[in-house]
């Protein structure tokens, strides 16, 4: 396998991974779009408080779980 084929395969995998993540973000649009800025701010603060309330070992999983919603909120603001 040549250099270009190796690079192309890597890019193809990365595009597939990012596409799945983008789809997760898009799933939040109907829930986030009708919220006011204050409501979005409150939701972000609630997520932050939830993450800060757990042990550092558990924070990584919570961050991973909430990331699509936070990206969706960021996009709408």
PDB file of N, CA, C and O in Angstrom:
ATOM      1  N   UNK A   1       0.847  -1.165   0.000  1.00  0.00           N
ATOM      2  CA  UNK A   1       0.000   0.000   0.000  1.00  0.00           C
ATOM      3  C   UNK A   1       0.898   1.235   0.000  1.00  0.00           C
ATOM      4  O   UNK A   1       1.815   1.344   0.814  1.00  0.00           O
ATOM      5  N   UNK A   2       0.632   2.149  -0.904  1.00  0.00           N
ATOM      6  CA  UNK A   2       1.445   3.338  -1.022  1.00  0.00           C
ATOM      7  C   UNK A   2       1.082   4.394   0.011  1.00  0.00           C
ATOM      8  O   UNK A   2       0.100   4.269   0.743  1.00  0.00           O
ATOM      9  N   UNK A   3       1.888   5.414   0.047  1.00  0.00           N
ATOM     10  CA  UNK A   3       1.699   6.498   0.997  1.00  0.00           C
ATOM     11  C   UNK A   3       0.344   7.170   0.819  1.00  0.00           C
ATOM     12  O   UNK A   3      -0.353   7.434   1.799  1.00  0.00           O
ATOM     13  N   UNK A   4      -0.029   7.447  -0.418  1.00  0.00           N
ATOM     14  CA  UNK A   4      -1.298   8.125  -0.663  1.00  0.00           C
ATOM     15  C   UNK A   4      -2.489   7.253  -0.282  1.00  0.00           C
ATOM     16  O   UNK A   4      -3.485   7.755   0.238  1.00  0.00           O
ATOM     17  N   UNK A   5      -2.391   5.964  -0.534  1.00  0.00           N
ATOM     18  CA  UNK A   5      -3.485   5.070  -0.146  1.00  0.00           C
ATOM     19  C   UNK A   5      -3.620   5.005   1.366  1.00  0.00           C
ATOM     20  O   UNK A   5      -4.732   4.964   1.892  1.00  0.00           O
ATOM     21  N   UNK A   6      -2.495   4.996   2.065  1.00  0.00           N
ATOM     22  CA  UNK A   6      -2.521   4.979   3.523  1.00  0.00           C
ATOM     23  C   UNK A   6      -3.163   6.254   4.059  1.00  0.00           C
ATOM     24  O   UNK A   6      -3.996   6.191   4.964  1.00  0.00           O
ATOM     25  N   UNK A   7      -2.790   7.400   3.519  1.00  0.00           N
ATOM     26  CA  UNK A   7      -3.374   8.667   3.949  1.00  0.00           C
ATOM     27  C   UNK A   7      -4.864   8.722   3.650  1.00  0.00           C
ATOM     28  O   UNK A   7      -5.651   9.198   4.469  1.00  0.00           O
ATOM     29  N   UNK A   8      -5.246   8.239   2.487  1.00  0.00           N
ATOM     30  CA  UNK A   8      -6.652   8.268   2.100  1.00  0.00           C
ATOM     31  C   UNK A   8      -7.477   7.401   3.036  1.00  0.00           C
ATOM     32  O   UNK A   8      -8.557   7.813   3.458  1.00  0.00           O
ATOM     33  N   UNK A   9      -6.990   6.198   3.376  1.00  0.00           N
ATOM     34  CA  UNK A   9      -7.720   5.311   4.281  1.00  0.00           C
ATOM     35  C   UNK A   9      -7.879   5.951   5.657  1.00  0.00           C
ATOM     36  O   UNK A   9      -8.943   5.849   6.267  1.00  0.00           O
ATOM     37  N   UNK A  10      -6.844   6.600   6.142  1.00  0.00           N
ATOM     38  CA  UNK A  10      -6.911   7.271   7.438  1.00  0.00           C
ATOM     39  C   UNK A  10      -7.948   8.385   7.393  1.00  0.00           C
ATOM     40  O   UNK A  10      -8.754   8.521   8.313  1.00  0.00           O
ATOM     41  N   UNK A  11      -7.930   9.172   6.344  1.00  0.00           N
ATOM     42  CA  UNK A  11      -8.905  10.253   6.210  1.00  0.00           C
ATOM     43  C   UNK A  11     -10.328   9.719   6.120  1.00  0.00           C
ATOM     44  O   UNK A  11     -11.255  10.307   6.677  1.00  0.00           O
ATOM     45  N   UNK A  12     -10.494   8.619   5.428  1.00  0.00           N
ATOM     46  CA  UNK A  12     -11.816   8.032   5.270  1.00  0.00           C
ATOM     47  C   UNK A  12     -12.374   7.595   6.630  1.00  0.00           C
ATOM     48  O   UNK A  12     -13.552   7.806   6.918  1.00  0.00           O
ATOM     49  N   UNK A  13     -11.542   7.000   7.445  1.00  0.00           N
ATOM     50  CA  UNK A  13     -11.964   6.595   8.791  1.00  0.00           C
ATOM     51  C   UNK A  13     -12.308   7.802   9.643  1.00  0.00           C
ATOM     52  O   UNK A  13     -13.297   7.792  10.377  1.00  0.00           O
ATOM     53  N   UNK A  14     -11.489   8.842   9.546  1.00  0.00           N
ATOM     54  CA  UNK A  14     -11.723  10.052  10.330  1.00  0.00           C
ATOM     55  C   UNK A  14     -13.024  10.735   9.912  1.00  0.00           C
ATOM     56  O   UNK A  14     -13.776  11.209  10.764  1.00  0.00           O
ATOM     57  N   UNK A  15     -13.289  10.789   8.623  1.00  0.00           N
ATOM     58  CA  UNK A  15     -14.535  11.390   8.125  1.00  0.00           C
ATOM     59  C   UNK A  15     -15.730  10.588   8.634  1.00  0.00           C
ATOM     60  O   UNK A  15     -16.744  11.168   9.021  1.00  0.00           O
ATOM     61  N   UNK A  16     -15.621   9.281   8.637  1.00  0.00           N
ATOM     62  CA  UNK A  16     -16.707   8.433   9.128  1.00  0.00           C
ATOM     63  C   UNK A  16     -16.957   8.691  10.613  1.00  0.00           C
ATOM     64  O   UNK A  16     -18.110   8.775  11.037  1.00  0.00           O
ATOM     65  N   UNK A  17     -15.893   8.816  11.406  1.00  0.00           N
ATOM     66  CA  UNK A  17     -16.016   9.068  12.839  1.00  0.00           C
ATOM     67  C   UNK A  17     -16.651  10.438  13.089  1.00  0.00           C
ATOM     68  O   UNK A  17     -17.566  10.565  13.903  1.00  0.00           O
ATOM     69  N   UNK A  18     -16.168  11.443  12.396  1.00  0.00           N
ATOM     70  CA  UNK A  18     -16.682  12.801  12.580  1.00  0.00           C
ATOM     71  C   UNK A  18     -18.136  12.893  12.103  1.00  0.00           C
ATOM     72  O   UNK A  18     -18.930  13.630  12.688  1.00  0.00           O
ATOM     73  N   UNK A  19     -18.482  12.170  11.073  1.00  0.00           N
ATOM     74  CA  UNK A  19     -19.862  12.175  10.581  1.00  0.00           C
ATOM     75  C   UNK A  19     -20.824  11.626  11.630  1.00  0.00           C
ATOM     76  O   UNK A  19     -21.931  12.140  11.789  1.00  0.00           O
ATOM     77  N   UNK A  20     -20.407  10.590  12.341  1.00  0.00           N
ATOM     78  CA  UNK A  20     -21.242  10.042  13.416  1.00  0.00           C
ATOM     79  C   UNK A  20     -21.420  11.075  14.530  1.00  0.00           C
ATOM     80  O   UNK A  20     -22.519  11.245  15.058  1.00  0.00           O
ATOM     81  N   UNK A  21     -20.342  11.754  14.879  1.00  0.00           N
ATOM     82  CA  UNK A  21     -20.415  12.768  15.930  1.00  0.00           C
ATOM     83  C   UNK A  21     -21.294  13.937  15.506  1.00  0.00           C
ATOM     84  O   UNK A  21     -22.055  14.465  16.317  1.00  0.00           O
ATOM     85  N   UNK A  22     -21.197  14.344  14.251  1.00  0.00           N
ATOM     86  CA  UNK A  22     -22.030  15.435  13.741  1.00  0.00           C
ATOM     87  C   UNK A  22     -23.506  15.033  13.768  1.00  0.00           C
ATOM     88  O   UNK A  22     -24.369  15.860  14.062  1.00  0.00           O
ATOM     89  N   UNK A  23     -23.792  13.787  13.467  1.00  0.00           N
ATOM     90  CA  UNK A  23     -25.178  13.311  13.509  1.00  0.00           C
ATOM     91  C   UNK A  23     -25.720  13.370  14.936  1.00  0.00           C
ATOM     92  O   UNK A  23     -26.886  13.707  15.142  1.00  0.00           O
ATOM     93  N   UNK A  24     -24.884  13.044  15.919  1.00  0.00           N
ATOM     94  CA  UNK A  24     -25.311  13.132  17.317  1.00  0.00           C
ATOM     95  C   UNK A  24     -25.624  14.574  17.699  1.00  0.00           C
ATOM     96  O   UNK A  24     -26.606  14.839  18.392  1.00  0.00           O
ATOM     97  N   UNK A  25     -24.791  15.500  17.249  1.00  0.00           N
ATOM     98  CA  UNK A  25     -25.028  16.925  17.529  1.00  0.00           C
ATOM     99  C   UNK A  25     -26.340  17.356  16.883  1.00  0.00           C
ATOM    100  O   UNK A  25     -27.140  18.050  17.509  1.00  0.00           O
ATOM    101  N   UNK A  26     -26.563  16.957  15.658  1.00  0.00           N
ATOM    102  CA  UNK A  26     -27.773  17.346  14.928  1.00  0.00           C
ATOM    103  C   UNK A  26     -29.046  16.812  15.581  1.00  0.00           C
ATOM    104  O   UNK A  26     -30.108  17.419  15.448  1.00  0.00           O
ATOM    105  N   UNK A  27     -28.951  15.687  16.282  1.00  0.00           N
ATOM    106  CA  UNK A  27     -30.122  15.128  16.953  1.00  0.00           C
ATOM    107  C   UNK A  27     -30.653  16.054  18.049  1.00  0.00           C
ATOM    108  O   UNK A  27     -31.828  15.974  18.406  1.00  0.00           O
ATOM    109  N   UNK A  28     -29.810  16.923  18.581  1.00  0.00           N
ATOM    110  CA  UNK A  28     -30.222  17.837  19.641  1.00  0.00           C
ATOM    111  C   UNK A  28     -30.907  19.096  19.111  1.00  0.00           C
ATOM    112  O   UNK A  28     -31.494  19.849  19.887  1.00  0.00           O
ATOM    113  N   UNK A  29     -30.842  19.329  17.828  1.00  0.00           N
ATOM    114  CA  UNK A  29     -31.381  20.576  17.270  1.00  0.00           C
ATOM    115  C   UNK A  29     -32.832  20.832  17.646  1.00  0.00           C
ATOM    116  O   UNK A  29     -33.140  21.939  18.087  1.00  0.00           O
ATOM    117  N   UNK A  30     -33.746  19.869  17.499  1.00  0.00           N
ATOM    118  CA  UNK A  30     -35.144  20.153  17.857  1.00  0.00           C
ATOM    119  C   UNK A  30     -35.332  20.506  19.332  1.00  0.00           C
ATOM    120  O   UNK A  30     -36.247  21.252  19.679  1.00  0.00           O
ATOM    121  N   UNK A  31     -34.484  19.983  20.187  1.00  0.00           N
ATOM    122  CA  UNK A  31     -34.579  20.253  21.617  1.00  0.00           C
ATOM    123  C   UNK A  31     -33.971  21.616  21.966  1.00  0.00           C
ATOM    124  O   UNK A  31     -34.480  22.308  22.848  1.00  0.00           O
ATOM    125  N   UNK A  32     -32.907  22.000  21.295  1.00  0.00           N
ATOM    126  CA  UNK A  32     -32.150  23.205  21.623  1.00  0.00           C
ATOM    127  C   UNK A  32     -32.705  24.446  20.932  1.00  0.00           C
ATOM    128  O   UNK A  32     -32.742  25.524  21.526  1.00  0.00           O
ATOM    129  N   UNK A  33     -33.131  24.302  19.700  1.00  0.00           N
ATOM    130  CA  UNK A  33     -33.532  25.456  18.891  1.00  0.00           C
ATOM    131  C   UNK A  33     -34.591  26.348  19.566  1.00  0.00           C
ATOM    132  O   UNK A  33     -34.459  27.570  19.503  1.00  0.00           O
ATOM    133  N   UNK A  34     -35.623  25.800  20.203  1.00  0.00           N
ATOM    134  CA  UNK A  34     -36.642  26.675  20.800  1.00  0.00           C
ATOM    135  C   UNK A  34     -36.218  27.344  22.115  1.00  0.00           C
ATOM    136  O   UNK A  34     -36.946  28.194  22.626  1.00  0.00           O
ATOM    137  N   UNK A  35     -35.071  26.983  22.665  1.00  0.00           N
ATOM    138  CA  UNK A  35     -34.638  27.549  23.943  1.00  0.00           C
ATOM    139  C   UNK A  35     -34.142  28.979  23.781  1.00  0.00           C
ATOM    140  O   UNK A  35     -33.549  29.338  22.763  1.00  0.00           O
ATOM    141  N   UNK A  36     -34.395  29.783  24.801  1.00  0.00           N
ATOM    142  CA  UNK A  36     -33.855  31.143  24.822  1.00  0.00           C
ATOM    143  C   UNK A  36     -32.382  31.080  25.224  1.00  0.00           C
ATOM    144  O   UNK A  36     -31.892  30.038  25.659  1.00  0.00           O
ATOM    145  N   UNK A  37     -31.685  32.202  25.076  1.00  0.00           N
ATOM    146  CA  UNK A  37     -30.277  32.237  25.484  1.00  0.00           C
ATOM    147  C   UNK A  37     -30.128  31.934  26.967  1.00  0.00           C
ATOM    148  O   UNK A  37     -29.201  31.232  27.370  1.00  0.00           O
ATOM    149  N   UNK A  38     -31.035  32.461  27.779  1.00  0.00           N
ATOM    150  CA  UNK A  38     -30.981  32.200  29.216  1.00  0.00           C
ATOM    151  C   UNK A  38     -31.181  30.715  29.517  1.00  0.00           C
ATOM    152  O   UNK A  38     -30.505  30.158  30.382  1.00  0.00           O
ATOM    153  N   UNK A  39     -32.099  30.081  28.810  1.00  0.00           N
ATOM    154  CA  UNK A  39     -32.337  28.655  29.016  1.00  0.00           C
ATOM    155  C   UNK A  39     -31.118  27.831  28.583  1.00  0.00           C
ATOM    156  O   UNK A  39     -30.762  26.850  29.236  1.00  0.00           O
ATOM    157  N   UNK A  40     -30.491  28.233  27.489  1.00  0.00           N
ATOM    158  CA  UNK A  40     -29.278  27.533  27.043  1.00  0.00           C
ATOM    159  C   UNK A  40     -28.164  27.706  28.069  1.00  0.00           C
ATOM    160  O   UNK A  40     -27.452  26.753  28.385  1.00  0.00           O
ATOM    161  N   UNK A  41     -28.018  28.910  28.581  1.00  0.00           N
ATOM    162  CA  UNK A  41     -27.005  29.185  29.603  1.00  0.00           C
ATOM    163  C   UNK A  41     -27.258  28.315  30.839  1.00  0.00           C
ATOM    164  O   UNK A  41     -26.326  27.738  31.399  1.00  0.00           O
ATOM    165  N   UNK A  42     -28.519  28.227  31.258  1.00  0.00           N
ATOM    166  CA  UNK A  42     -28.874  27.403  32.408  1.00  0.00           C
ATOM    167  C   UNK A  42     -28.543  25.937  32.169  1.00  0.00           C
ATOM    168  O   UNK A  42     -28.069  25.246  33.071  1.00  0.00           O
ATOM    169  N   UNK A  43     -28.791  25.470  30.964  1.00  0.00           N
ATOM    170  CA  UNK A  43     -28.500  24.062  30.646  1.00  0.00           C
ATOM    171  C   UNK A  43     -27.001  23.807  30.707  1.00  0.00           C
ATOM    172  O   UNK A  43     -26.567  22.789  31.246  1.00  0.00           O
ATOM    173  N   UNK A  44     -26.208  24.718  30.162  1.00  0.00           N
ATOM    174  CA  UNK A  44     -24.749  24.563  30.205  1.00  0.00           C
ATOM    175  C   UNK A  44     -24.269  24.569  31.651  1.00  0.00           C
ATOM    176  O   UNK A  44     -23.409  23.770  32.022  1.00  0.00           O
ATOM    177  N   UNK A  45     -24.813  25.456  32.463  1.00  0.00           N
ATOM    178  CA  UNK A  45     -24.423  25.501  33.876  1.00  0.00           C
ATOM    179  C   UNK A  45     -24.822  24.213  34.602  1.00  0.00           C
ATOM    180  O   UNK A  45     -24.085  23.735  35.464  1.00  0.00           O
ATOM    181  N   UNK A  46     -25.975  23.656  34.260  1.00  0.00           N
ATOM    182  CA  UNK A  46     -26.409  22.388  34.863  1.00  0.00           C
ATOM    183  C   UNK A  46     -25.467  21.249  34.468  1.00  0.00           C
ATOM    184  O   UNK A  46     -25.119  20.408  35.297  1.00  0.00           O
ATOM    185  N   UNK A  47     -25.061  21.229  33.208  1.00  0.00           N
ATOM    186  CA  UNK A  47     -24.121  20.197  32.752  1.00  0.00           C
ATOM    187  C   UNK A  47     -22.795  20.356  33.486  1.00  0.00           C
ATOM    188  O   UNK A  47     -22.215  19.377  33.953  1.00  0.00           O
ATOM    189  N   UNK A  48     -22.321  21.593  33.583  1.00  0.00           N
ATOM    190  CA  UNK A  48     -21.064  21.864  34.275  1.00  0.00           C
ATOM    191  C   UNK A  48     -21.143  21.396  35.731  1.00  0.00           C
ATOM    192  O   UNK A  48     -20.220  20.749  36.227  1.00  0.00           O
ATOM    193  N   UNK A  49     -22.237  21.721  36.409  1.00  0.00           N
ATOM    194  CA  UNK A  49     -22.398  21.325  37.807  1.00  0.00           C
ATOM    195  C   UNK A  49     -22.420  19.800  37.946  1.00  0.00           C
ATOM    196  O   UNK A  49     -21.836  19.249  38.879  1.00  0.00           O
ATOM    197  N   UNK A  50     -23.086  19.133  37.024  1.00  0.00           N
ATOM    198  CA  UNK A  50     -23.139  17.669  37.053  1.00  0.00           C
ATOM    199  C   UNK A  50     -21.743  17.067  36.908  1.00  0.00           C
ATOM    200  O   UNK A  50     -21.396  16.110  37.600  1.00  0.00           O
ATOM    201  N   UNK A  51     -20.957  17.630  36.014  1.00  0.00           N
ATOM    202  CA  UNK A  51     -19.605  17.113  35.779  1.00  0.00           C
ATOM    203  C   UNK A  51     -18.703  17.391  36.981  1.00  0.00           C
ATOM    204  O   UNK A  51     -17.899  16.544  37.371  1.00  0.00           O
ATOM    205  N   UNK A  52     -18.841  18.576  37.559  1.00  0.00           N
ATOM    206  CA  UNK A  52     -18.006  18.925  38.702  1.00  0.00           C
ATOM    207  C   UNK A  52     -18.373  18.141  39.949  1.00  0.00           C
ATOM    208  O   UNK A  52     -17.556  18.025  40.863  1.00  0.00           O
ATOM    209  N   UNK A  53     -19.588  17.597  40.007  1.00  0.00           N
ATOM    210  CA  UNK A  53     -20.055  16.885  41.195  1.00  0.00           C
ATOM    211  C   UNK A  53     -19.545  15.446  41.293  1.00  0.00           C
ATOM    212  O   UNK A  53     -19.690  14.810  42.337  1.00  0.00           O
ATOM    213  N   UNK A  54     -18.960  14.938  40.232  1.00  0.00           N
ATOM    214  CA  UNK A  54     -18.489  13.543  40.257  1.00  0.00           C
ATOM    215  C   UNK A  54     -16.977  13.497  40.391  1.00  0.00           C
ATOM    216  O   UNK A  54     -16.292  14.512  40.265  1.00  0.00           O
ATOM    217  N   UNK A  55     -16.477  12.308  40.648  1.00  0.00           N
ATOM    218  CA  UNK A  55     -15.037  12.118  40.791  1.00  0.00           C
ATOM    219  C   UNK A  55     -14.341  12.377  39.457  1.00  0.00           C
ATOM    220  O   UNK A  55     -14.960  12.255  38.400  1.00  0.00           O
ATOM    221  N   UNK A  56     -13.065  12.731  39.502  1.00  0.00           N
ATOM    222  CA  UNK A  56     -12.324  12.974  38.257  1.00  0.00           C
ATOM    223  C   UNK A  56     -12.340  11.773  37.305  1.00  0.00           C
ATOM    224  O   UNK A  56     -12.306  11.944  36.086  1.00  0.00           O
ATOM    225  N   UNK A  57     -12.391  10.581  37.855  1.00  0.00           N
ATOM    226  CA  UNK A  57     -12.426   9.388  36.995  1.00  0.00           C
ATOM    227  C   UNK A  57     -13.727   9.316  36.201  1.00  0.00           C
ATOM    228  O   UNK A  57     -13.739   8.856  35.059  1.00  0.00           O
ATOM    229  N   UNK A  58     -14.813   9.769  36.802  1.00  0.00           N
ATOM    230  CA  UNK A  58     -16.126   9.730  36.140  1.00  0.00           C
ATOM    231  C   UNK A  58     -16.352  10.915  35.218  1.00  0.00           C
ATOM    232  O   UNK A  58     -17.221  10.864  34.347  1.00  0.00           O
ATOM    233  N   UNK A  59     -15.584  11.977  35.397  1.00  0.00           N
ATOM    234  CA  UNK A  59     -15.791  13.184  34.598  1.00  0.00           C
ATOM    235  C   UNK A  59     -15.580  12.943  33.111  1.00  0.00           C
ATOM    236  O   UNK A  59     -16.300  13.504  32.285  1.00  0.00           O
ATOM    237  N   UNK A  60     -14.604  12.120  32.762  1.00  0.00           N
ATOM    238  CA  UNK A  60     -14.317  11.884  31.349  1.00  0.00           C
ATOM    239  C   UNK A  60     -15.531  11.289  30.637  1.00  0.00           C
ATOM    240  O   UNK A  60     -15.860  11.694  29.523  1.00  0.00           O
ATOM    241  N   UNK A  61     -16.190  10.337  31.275  1.00  0.00           N
ATOM    242  CA  UNK A  61     -17.364   9.719  30.661  1.00  0.00           C
ATOM    243  C   UNK A  61     -18.518  10.713  30.547  1.00  0.00           C
ATOM    244  O   UNK A  61     -19.212  10.740  29.531  1.00  0.00           O
ATOM    245  N   UNK A  62     -18.727  11.521  31.574  1.00  0.00           N
ATOM    246  CA  UNK A  62     -19.782  12.534  31.509  1.00  0.00           C
ATOM    247  C   UNK A  62     -19.495  13.559  30.419  1.00  0.00           C
ATOM    248  O   UNK A  62     -20.398  13.966  29.688  1.00  0.00           O
ATOM    249  N   UNK A  63     -18.249  13.969  30.313  1.00  0.00           N
ATOM    250  CA  UNK A  63     -17.886  14.908  29.244  1.00  0.00           C
ATOM    251  C   UNK A  63     -18.192  14.315  27.881  1.00  0.00           C
ATOM    252  O   UNK A  63     -18.744  14.989  27.010  1.00  0.00           O
ATOM    253  N   UNK A  64     -17.834  13.059  27.701  1.00  0.00           N
ATOM    254  CA  UNK A  64     -18.086  12.386  26.421  1.00  0.00           C
ATOM    255  C   UNK A  64     -19.591  12.311  26.141  1.00  0.00           C
ATOM    256  O   UNK A  64     -20.022  12.481  25.001  1.00  0.00           O
ATOM    257  N   UNK A  65     -20.379  12.057  27.175  1.00  0.00           N
ATOM    258  CA  UNK A  65     -21.825  11.919  26.994  1.00  0.00           C
ATOM    259  C   UNK A  65     -22.488  13.263  26.686  1.00  0.00           C
ATOM    260  O   UNK A  65     -23.420  13.323  25.885  1.00  0.00           O
ATOM    261  N   UNK A  66     -22.015  14.335  27.315  1.00  0.00           N
ATOM    262  CA  UNK A  66     -22.644  15.649  27.144  1.00  0.00           C
ATOM    263  C   UNK A  66     -22.078  16.458  25.973  1.00  0.00           C
ATOM    264  O   UNK A  66     -22.669  17.465  25.583  1.00  0.00           O
ATOM    265  N   UNK A  67     -20.974  16.046  25.421  1.00  0.00           N
ATOM    266  CA  UNK A  67     -20.322  16.828  24.370  1.00  0.00           C
ATOM    267  C   UNK A  67     -21.230  17.150  23.179  1.00  0.00           C
ATOM    268  O   UNK A  67     -21.250  18.301  22.742  1.00  0.00           O
ATOM    269  N   UNK A  68     -21.981  16.189  22.635  1.00  0.00           N
ATOM    270  CA  UNK A  68     -22.847  16.537  21.501  1.00  0.00           C
ATOM    271  C   UNK A  68     -23.880  17.617  21.848  1.00  0.00           C
ATOM    272  O   UNK A  68     -24.151  18.501  21.035  1.00  0.00           O
ATOM    273  N   UNK A  69     -24.451  17.545  23.046  1.00  0.00           N
ATOM    274  CA  UNK A  69     -25.430  18.555  23.450  1.00  0.00           C
ATOM    275  C   UNK A  69     -24.778  19.925  23.600  1.00  0.00           C
ATOM    276  O   UNK A  69     -25.349  20.936  23.193  1.00  0.00           O
ATOM    277  N   UNK A  70     -23.585  19.957  24.182  1.00  0.00           N
ATOM    278  CA  UNK A  70     -22.885  21.234  24.353  1.00  0.00           C
ATOM    279  C   UNK A  70     -22.524  21.831  22.992  1.00  0.00           C
ATOM    280  O   UNK A  70     -22.646  23.040  22.797  1.00  0.00           O
ATOM    281  N   UNK A  71     -22.083  21.002  22.061  1.00  0.00           N
ATOM    282  CA  UNK A  71     -21.808  21.497  20.710  1.00  0.00           C
ATOM    283  C   UNK A  71     -23.085  22.047  20.068  1.00  0.00           C
ATOM    284  O   UNK A  71     -23.045  23.080  19.401  1.00  0.00           O
ATOM    285  N   UNK A  72     -24.212  21.363  20.264  1.00  0.00           N
ATOM    286  CA  UNK A  72     -25.468  21.835  19.695  1.00  0.00           C
ATOM    287  C   UNK A  72     -25.869  23.179  20.290  1.00  0.00           C
ATOM    288  O   UNK A  72     -26.331  24.065  19.571  1.00  0.00           O
ATOM    289  N   UNK A  73     -25.695  23.333  21.597  1.00  0.00           N
ATOM    290  CA  UNK A  73     -26.013  24.604  22.239  1.00  0.00           C
ATOM    291  C   UNK A  73     -25.104  25.700  21.703  1.00  0.00           C
ATOM    292  O   UNK A  73     -25.560  26.803  21.403  1.00  0.00           O
ATOM    293  N   UNK A  74     -23.813  25.391  21.585  1.00  0.00           N
ATOM    294  CA  UNK A  74     -22.854  26.363  21.062  1.00  0.00           C
ATOM    295  C   UNK A  74     -23.230  26.790  19.646  1.00  0.00           C
ATOM    296  O   UNK A  74     -23.180  27.974  19.313  1.00  0.00           O
ATOM    297  N   UNK A  75     -23.597  25.839  18.835  1.00  0.00           N
ATOM    298  CA  UNK A  75     -23.991  26.145  17.455  1.00  0.00           C
ATOM    299  C   UNK A  75     -25.197  27.060  17.412  1.00  0.00           C
ATOM    300  O   UNK A  75     -25.241  27.979  16.593  1.00  0.00           O
ATOM    301  N   UNK A  76     -26.172  26.834  18.270  1.00  0.00           N
ATOM    302  CA  UNK A  76     -27.383  27.661  18.269  1.00  0.00           C
ATOM    303  C   UNK A  76     -27.134  29.063  18.803  1.00  0.00           C
ATOM    304  O   UNK A  76     -27.808  30.009  18.396  1.00  0.00           O
ATOM    305  N   UNK A  77     -26.164  29.209  19.721  1.00  0.00           N
ATOM    306  CA  UNK A  77     -25.886  30.552  20.241  1.00  0.00           C
ATOM    307  C   UNK A  77     -25.110  31.311  19.227  1.00  0.00           C
ATOM    308  O   UNK A  77     -24.766  32.471  19.454  1.00  0.00           O
TER     309      UNK A  77
END
